[in-house]
């Protein structure tokens, strides 16, 4: 499994205790900070040795209040952090842990989502039941002995019919929003602060293929295009999207913080849900939606900052192209990258991206994002502009400010829609960071065109064998089973030159560097195969490759903190290569 990024929140407790998110509270406006919205996070100290980590109740079996409940902390954080605020998630010293308080994962199959099966209620909702004597009684849908709530601060829920029981499934509305609408920092701000901005995104539907062609604004990633396309093209999804901000305005959240939100599922049909939650008698409270099988539209993404080259037959001459200059301060991170919620971040600094590798939308697995053919590129390659370096003192998931600050912007995404894009299932798991770095280069660097190169030649798909197939050798990842080592090739085009990123599949005990190479030849595939054979002879050590004037090699160690910094290192090597090659001319 790909190593997840370390996410640390400055305001969360930094003692040695294990803290659990019990629930999410009121949403309110912080007018002094650029009208940023904040959400209250309830944290409770728990531990594993007495099983309190699994107990969400307020009272024990004898009716006494659980001691840990008295230590409950209420901490406000920016709404941009909502994607990672999962009820039941565990935190130590402000850092998100991989293990969970709610360990049981339940698959809810063939759940019908429509107006007849889904109803919005609040957490004080009461139901009638028959006691052991056959007399009708009344109780809350959510019982304090199973899940602690505050009657004075009720929160909205969707209750969903499961089979024939109309109260079978309960999902807090904030979890519906977190999972379906606000699954990244950018989408959270769009949903809660600026929902009207979505109407400015132009799109069209191809009548023959039903494909959505979306003109994607610069700030959104290709992955986020799927979420936006479903909202824009579905009346039910668009309704649920606008209900969120409307429910805040209705209550007047600037003066009165609220937990009573309104929305609906972004689809109407049967779906399979994979969830974590708590069983309450004959009903099930969902604390976290893990996966959903509901469909997304097929999409084609076009964007203004598309860095792909134009068709050679129709592209305009370089001397007629505009000059593209990317300016702005460069962030220099020192120490831990801690997300804080007190100060605003600098909108002029590149955003630090945290991608949690979670396949939460099963319909997107293997679904490709098409990009229309580009007849011409109206911009020349970017001129590098060196500006002052910003020494970052922290990160922020807020809306940002144009004022002076030492806080860099951070964005979190909790879904990975491209986990099997470009046949990624055929790639080794150890390649994940390099694949994502290539994607980041292609999306964020207007002067670079980058993609994973899926070679049809076995000589480039696998490390070449250096001996008989029957003999144990380094080229095998596992000699006993004759499992070949795979090769990852990233093709990077910059200033009419092609550079290659090469990654070799490693065993658990091995650590290889990433190589970036440049061939002064047109027959690159032939020489790539020969190079990989020599590399196999040298057991993957690039420094032992004989020097040649027609071959330029540089390497990178895997010491990057995140995908953005890894991509930046790759781009710097490519720029350095290019400057040296231009100088030789």
Helices and strands as residue ranges (DSSP letters): E 8-9, E 18-30, E 36-46, G 52-54, H 67-70, E 73-78, G 79-84, E 89-92, E 95-100, E 105-113, E 118-122, E 126-130, E 136-140, E 156-162, E 165-172, H 173-176, I 177-181, H 185-192, G 195-200, E 203-205, E 212-216, H 222-233, H 235-251, E 269-280, E 283-292, E 299-303, G 318-320, E 325-326, E 330-333, E 338-339, E 352-355, G 362-364, E 383-384, E 389-392, E 394-396, E 407-413, G 421-426, G 429-431, H 432-444, E 449-452, H 458-461, E 476-478, E 483-484, E 487-494, E 497-504, E 514-519, H 524-537, G 542-544, E 551-556, H 563-584
